[in-house]
């Protein structure tokens, strides 16, 4: 509030329940114990924040007297909460943006497979294989997360990596993103990326099979 002032308690008569605050303008303002908002008695020399009003006889007195240190702590706590909320919102926005990008990447990959099948570069069986493995891998991730939450038997990480390497890496990527499962462990993530590279290398070998055979004949 605009009329809040800062000052220091310069005099306090505990037996009578009143005292005086010395303002920053070097004015002396009366205050009563009923206006002191801390759950204790005032102390001489402590800094306070207050508003100025008048009693029934029109005399100036301090109202809503609060400890400056307490208000500073409350303000710092409030600012900390605001920063934490902002950080959480930023992290959530980045997470949702990452979700969209990974989903588009998965859809784009399947789209490329379909395009390759339409141009007879690969068999439709390959497309069906990738889609089926992606679905199965997603289900396995979901099952493993449910098992982790309930304490049931877990799916071995080697099984999840094998499914990814065989062609289910898109399902694994979507599961890691949307289920938030197996997305924090650096070792697991590195192995996952390796399975993606191995799988894509295998797919490239299948696509380039005829070309590679031609190069072999030349050599």
C-alpha positions as CSV (number, residue, x, y, z in Angstrom):
1,X,0.0,0.0,0.0
2,X,1.2,3.6,-0.7
3,X,0.7,4.8,2.9
4,X,2.8,2.2,4.5
5,X,5.8,3.5,6.3
6,X,8.9,2.1,7.8
7,X,10.3,2.9,11.2
8,X,12.1,1.7,14.3
9,X,10.6,1.2,17.8
10,X,12.4,3.7,19.9
11,X,10.3,3.3,23.1
12,X,8.1,0.6,24.6
13,X,6.3,0.5,27.9
14,X,5.3,-3.1,28.3
15,X,3.3,-2.6,31.5
16,X,1.1,0.0,29.8
17,X,1.0,-1.7,26.4
18,X,2.1,1.1,24.2
19,X,5.2,2.7,22.7
20,X,6.5,5.0,20.0
21,X,8.0,4.4,16.6
22,X,10.6,6.7,15.1
23,X,9.9,7.1,11.4
24,X,12.4,7.6,8.5
25,X,11.4,11.2,8.6
26,X,12.5,11.4,12.3
27,X,8.9,11.7,13.5
28,X,7.6,9.9,16.6
29,X,4.4,8.0,16.2
30,X,2.4,6.4,19.0
31,X,1.2,2.8,18.8
32,X,-0.7,0.4,21.0
33,X,-0.1,-3.3,21.6
34,X,-3.4,-4.1,19.9
35,X,-2.0,-2.8,16.6
36,X,1.2,-5.0,16.8
37,X,0.5,-8.0,14.6
38,X,3.3,-10.3,15.8
39,X,2.5,-13.1,18.3
40,X,4.9,-11.6,20.9
41,X,5.7,-8.3,22.6
42,X,7.4,-5.5,20.7
43,X,11.2,-5.0,21.1
44,X,13.0,-1.7,21.3
45,X,15.2,-1.2,18.2
46,X,13.4,-3.5,15.9
47,X,12.3,-2.3,12.4
48,X,8.6,-2.3,11.6
49,X,6.2,-1.5,8.8
50,X,3.0,0.4,9.6
51,X,0.3,2.7,8.4
52,X,-0.7,6.0,10.0
53,X,-4.2,6.7,11.2
54,X,-6.0,8.7,13.9
55,X,-7.5,7.6,17.2
56,X,-11.0,8.7,18.4
57,X,-9.6,12.0,19.5
58,X,-7.9,12.8,16.2
59,X,-4.4,12.1,17.4
60,X,-1.9,10.4,15.0
61,X,-1.1,6.8,15.8
62,X,0.5,3.8,14.0
63,X,-1.8,1.0,12.8
64,X,-1.2,-2.5,11.4
65,X,2.3,-2.6,12.9
66,X,4.3,-5.5,11.5
67,X,7.8,-6.8,11.8
68,X,9.9,-5.7,8.8
69,X,12.0,-8.9,9.0
70,X,8.8,-11.1,8.9
71,X,7.5,-9.2,5.9
72,X,10.8,-9.5,4.1
73,X,10.8,-13.3,4.8
74,X,7.2,-13.6,3.6
75,X,8.0,-11.6,0.4
76,X,11.1,-13.7,-0.2
77,X,9.0,-16.9,0.3
78,X,6.3,-15.5,-2.1
79,X,8.9,-14.6,-4.7
80,X,10.5,-18.1,-4.4
81,X,7.0,-19.6,-5.0
82,X,6.5,-17.4,-8.0
83,X,9.9,-18.4,-9.4
84,X,9.1,-22.0,-8.8
85,X,5.7,-21.7,-10.5
86,X,7.3,-20.0,-13.5
87,X,10.0,-22.6,-13.7
88,X,7.4,-25.4,-13.6
89,X,5.3,-23.7,-16.3
90,X,8.4,-23.2,-18.4
91,X,9.4,-26.9,-17.9
92,X,5.9,-28.0,-18.7
93,X,5.8,-25.9,-21.9
94,X,9.1,-27.3,-23.0
95,X,7.9,-30.8,-22.2
96,X,4.7,-30.4,-24.2
97,X,6.7,-28.9,-27.1
98,X,9.0,-31.9,-27.0
99,X,6.0,-34.2,-27.0
100,X,4.7,-32.6,-30.2
101,X,8.1,-32.8,-31.9
102,X,8.6,-36.4,-31.0
103,X,5.1,-37.3,-32.1
104,X,5.6,-35.5,-35.4
105,X,8.9,-37.3,-35.8
106,X,7.2,-40.7,-35.3
107,X,4.4,-39.8,-37.7
108,X,7.0,-38.5,-40.2
109,X,9.0,-41.7,-40.0
110,X,5.9,-43.9,-40.7
111,X,5.0,-41.5,-43.5
112,X,8.4,-42.0,-45.1
113,X,8.0,-45.8,-44.8
114,X,4.6,-45.6,-46.5
115,X,6.1,-43.4,-49.3
116,X,8.9,-45.9,-49.8
117,X,6.4,-48.7,-50.0
118,X,4.3,-46.8,-52.6
119,X,7.4,-46.4,-54.7
120,X,8.2,-50.1,-54.3
121,X,11.5,-49.3,-52.5
122,X,10.4,-51.5,-49.6
123,X,7.7,-54.1,-49.0
124,X,4.4,-53.3,-47.3
125,X,5.4,-56.0,-44.9
126,X,8.2,-53.8,-43.7
127,X,5.7,-51.0,-43.0
128,X,3.4,-53.4,-41.2
129,X,6.3,-54.7,-39.2
130,X,7.4,-51.2,-38.0
131,X,3.8,-50.2,-37.1
132,X,3.2,-53.5,-35.2
133,X,6.5,-53.4,-33.4
134,X,5.9,-49.7,-32.5
135,X,2.5,-50.6,-31.0
136,X,3.9,-53.6,-29.1
137,X,6.8,-51.6,-27.7
138,X,4.5,-48.9,-26.5
139,X,2.3,-51.4,-24.7
140,X,5.4,-53.0,-23.1
141,X,6.6,-49.6,-21.8
142,X,3.1,-49.0,-20.4
143,X,3.0,-52.4,-18.8
144,X,6.5,-51.9,-17.3
145,X,5.5,-48.5,-15.8
146,X,2.3,-50.0,-14.3
147,X,4.5,-52.7,-12.8
148,X,6.9,-50.2,-11.4
149,X,4.1,-48.3,-9.7
150,X,2.4,-51.4,-8.2
151,X,5.6,-53.3,-7.4
152,X,4.9,-56.2,-9.8
153,X,7.4,-58.0,-12.0
154,X,9.2,-55.6,-14.3
155,X,10.1,-56.0,-18.0
156,X,13.8,-56.3,-18.4
157,X,15.5,-53.3,-20.0
158,X,17.2,-55.6,-22.4
159,X,13.8,-56.7,-23.8
160,X,12.7,-53.0,-24.3
161,X,16.0,-52.3,-26.1
162,X,15.6,-55.4,-28.3
163,X,12.1,-54.4,-29.3
164,X,13.4,-50.9,-30.1
165,X,16.3,-52.3,-32.2
166,X,14.0,-54.6,-34.1
167,X,11.8,-51.6,-35.2
168,X,9.8,-50.5,-32.2
169,X,11.9,-47.4,-31.5
170,X,9.1,-45.0,-32.5
171,X,6.7,-46.7,-29.9
172,X,9.5,-46.5,-27.3
173,X,10.1,-42.8,-28.1
174,X,6.4,-42.0,-27.8
175,X,6.1,-44.0,-24.5
176,X,9.1,-42.3,-23.0
177,X,7.6,-38.9,-23.9
178,X,3.9,-39.4,-23.1
179,X,4.2,-41.9,-20.3
180,X,7.3,-40.2,-18.8
181,X,8.8,-43.7,-18.4
182,X,12.5,-44.5,-18.8
183,X,13.1,-40.9,-19.9
184,X,15.5,-39.8,-17.1
185,X,18.2,-42.5,-16.9
186,X,21.2,-41.4,-19.0
187,X,22.5,-45.0,-19.5
188,X,19.1,-46.2,-20.7
189,X,18.7,-43.2,-23.0
190,X,22.1,-43.7,-24.6
191,X,21.4,-47.4,-25.2
192,X,18.0,-46.5,-26.7
193,X,19.7,-44.0,-29.1
194,X,22.1,-46.8,-30.1
195,X,19.2,-49.1,-30.9
196,X,17.7,-46.4,-33.1
197,X,21.0,-46.0,-35.0
198,X,21.3,-49.8,-35.5
199,X,17.8,-50.1,-36.7
200,X,18.0,-47.3,-39.1
201,X,21.3,-48.7,-40.4
202,X,19.5,-52.0,-41.0
203,X,16.7,-50.3,-42.8
204,X,19.1,-48.4,-45.0
205,X,20.8,-51.7,-45.8
206,X,17.4,-53.2,-46.9
207,X,16.6,-50.1,-49.0
208,X,20.0,-50.0,-50.6
209,X,20.3,-53.7,-51.0
210,X,20.3,-53.7,-54.8
211,X,22.8,-50.8,-55.0
212,X,25.1,-52.4,-52.5
213,X,25.0,-55.6,-54.5
214,X,25.9,-53.6,-57.7
215,X,28.9,-52.1,-55.9
216,X,30.0,-55.5,-54.7
217,X,30.0,-56.7,-58.3
218,X,32.1,-53.7,-59.4
219,X,34.7,-54.4,-56.7
